[in-house]
Amino acid sequence: MSYYDEHADAYIQGTASVDMGGQYDLFLPLLKGGASILDAGCGSGRDSRIFLDRGYRVEAFDASPEMARAASELTGLPVRQLRFQEMEHHGQFDGIWASASLLHVPRAELTDVFGRLHRALRPGGILYASFKEREADFVSLERTFTCFTEEGLRAFIEQLGLFTIVDLQHSRDLRPGREEERWLNAVLKRDEPSIC
């Protein structure tokens, strides 16, 4: 995540004021008041701050040391420097918020990472994840982007067998000058393993 370390200030300035209300409305109504949320790949800590202000219990991590530091300063939380592939949580969270973060996990590692997210949630827990809506993965400015179409994401989740899709919404990028960029916003509920 050297890109985010080297461009932390510019990234924070470009995303700090983005209104994520529409995305929050997909996720937060599915959680009880005071629920525990993991902000996974938290970036600047913008969303963690909102969740804290609304009375939720929040933990957060980011792969970039600079972003973790900035998020800690904004939120007052001990934000960990951690990659999705290093997650070892077990049944700790009512909800996981992964906004524009899982898209940096290489496609070959997504199945393992979704398994880690499943383990981190309590039974019936909710996962929000967003991906760029494109046919093909791509690399830009040293960053790898794993992308999905709606059909591709539905097929991936079904093949996993770990989550049920609660909602799947399309949206435009909310940053100025990025309006043509399309996103998939997925709300998933943790499934329980079948007992044979």
N, C-alpha and C positions, 0 to 999 in steps of 0.2 A: 504493500500500500504506500510505496514511496511517493506516488503522485500526490496523495492527500497530505503527506507530511510536508512536501515542498510547496504545495499550493493551498495550505489550510486556510489562511486569511481570506484569499479570494473566494474559495469555496463557501466559507461561512457567510461572507458578505452576499454571495449570490443566492443563498438558500434561506437565510435567517428570517426573511420577511414573507416567505411563501405561505399562503393561506392553505393549510391542509384540512380545513374544516370538513370538506366533503369526504375525505378519507377517514377522518376521525369518526364521522357519523356511520360509517360502515362497520366499525370495530367496537367502539366504546359502548354502544347500547347493548351489546351482547355480554358485557361484563357487569358484575355487581359493583355497587359503590365500595370503594376501598380495596378493590381487587389488586392482585399483584401482577405487574407487567414487566416483562423483560424487553427493553429497547435494544434489539440485536442489530449491531451495525449502526450505532446511534448518531454518527456524524457529529455535528456541532452540539447536540443535546437539545435542540429546539423542541422536539416532540416530548422528550423526557420532562422538560420544564413544564410543558402544557399538562402532561399527565399528573405531575406532582401538584400543580396548582389546582387541579380538579379533584384532589384527594386520593389518588391512587398510590399504592406502594410500588416503587420503581427501582429496578436494577438496570444497569446499562453496560454495554461494552462496544468497542470498536477496534478494528485491526490496526488502525493508524495511531501510533503513540501521540502525535500532535492533535489529532481529533479527540482522542480520549482525554487529553489534558484540557482542551478547550471545553469539552462537554462537562468535565468535572468542575471547572470554574463557573460555568453557567448554572449548573444545577445544584452544586454542593454535594453531589454524590461521589463516592469512590469509584469512578468509571474505570473498568478494567481494560487493558490492552489485550485483545483476544481475537482469534479467528473463529469463524463458525466451525471449522474442522477440529477445533480444540474444545468445544463445548462439552462439559461433563455434568450438566444439571440433570436432576432426576425428580420429576413431579413437583417442581417448585413454583410454577407460575400458572395463573388463571388465563393469561394472555401473553402472546409474543408479538411484538410489533417489529417487522422487518421491512422498513420502507426504503426502497431503492438501494438495498444492501445485498440481498441474496443474488442479485444479478452479477455480482463480481465473483461468485463461486463457479469454478469451471464445471461445465456440464457433467463431466465424468465423475465429479465429486458430489453432485446434488443429491443423489439417493442416500448416501451416508449422512449428509447434512440434514436432510429432512427427517431421517431417523433420529438424529440428535435433538431436533426441535420437538419431535413427537414425545421423546422421553422427558424433555424438560417441562412439558405441560402436565397439569393435573388432568384427571379424567374429565372429558367434555371441554377441555381448554380450547381457546380460540387463537388462531394464527392469522395475522395479516401479512401479506407479502405482495410486493409490486415488482413487475418486470417491464422492460421496454417491449412494446408490441411490434415485433419484427419477425420476418421469416428466418433470418440467419443470425448467428452470433457474430460479433465483430470486435476489433481492437481499436481503441482510440486513445491517444495521449498516454500510452503505457498501461492502459487499463483494458482488461478483458471483460466483455459484456455477454452474458448468457441471456438470450432473448426467447420469447414464446409468442406464438399466435394463440388465440383463444382455444382453438381446436387442439393445438399441441400441449397447452397447459392442462386442459381437461384430461387428455390422454395420459400425461405424466402422473397426475394426481391419482387417476384411476388405477394405473399400473402399480403405483406405490402401495395402495391398500392401507394407508395409515390415516388418511384424512377424508372427510366429506366436504365437498364444496358447498358453502352456505350462500355465497354471493360471488359474482365475478362481474366487475364493472370496467368499462373503458373510460379513459380520461385523456385530456391533453396535458402536456407539460405546462406547469404553472409559472415557469420562469420566463421573464421577458425575452423575446427573440427565439424561444423554443416551442412556440405554440403548435408547430407542425409535428412535433414528436408525440407519439402515442404511447400510452401506458396501459397495462393490465393490472387491475387491483383485485387481488384474490383474498377472500375471507374463508378460512378453512376451520373445520372443527375436528379435534382429535377423535379418531375412532378407537374403539377398544378391540384388542385382539380377540379373534374367534376362539372359543373353547370347544375343542373337538371331543 
